[in-house]
Amino acid sequence: MDESSAQASTPIFQQIKDYLVGEIATGRWKEGDLVPSEQALVRQFGVSRMTVNRAVRELTAEQVLTRRQGSGTFVAPRKYQATLVEIRNIADEVRARGHRHASRLHLLEGAPASEALALQFELAPGALLFHSLIVHFENEVPIQLEDRWVNPACAPAYLEQDFASITPNEHLMAVAPLQGATYSLEASGAPREVTELLGIDGRTPCLVLKRRTTSQGRVASVVTMWHPGHLIQFTGSVG
């Protein structure tokens, strides 16, 4: 599907959202800047006030924009969801300990979204997603299996990256500025594929971190990170 066909199949309210988010992402509009009024957007796109209002209302709910009664709509301050787990690049964490980081790519492909993934990404089942499976090492010891799914709309060049020299986290932070994230953390036994890639036996408990990130009003990434329980400790602070 070429660009013009893709745009034609995108709902008008989403095109308006993409336009507004794009102006922010490129730096044309910065934090605190006044964005065009709904009336101006109605004239620009030739659509109803209701359509424009939906786009602005959704971006306000997503904390991309903020409304001030009597003043207008502004670019919202960038906010990160408070969690006990800080979003950090694993390569930086390893190097900060004075150790060597390395990674081994096992899978990098485009694949259709299952019903469960489509629900998480807020896309239709069967929509194209990018998928990577990477083992991270600290001093040649495997410490994390990163099973990541990525929205191509947020990182169109994901499959072209050399993940031996850059981590997915580094790439996504560069091309899809973080808007928010949700987490879950649990202890679990690992399936055979995970134990084989991490070089552990099936009796070794793992700490499993699942994270869903958003960028520019879209779900950008859904990742599951498996860690051998005896090799990892999560720390954090509040306040």
Order of alpha helices (4+ residues) and beta strands (2+ residues): alpha-alpha-alpha-alpha-beta-beta-alpha-beta-alpha-beta-beta-alpha-beta-alpha-beta-beta
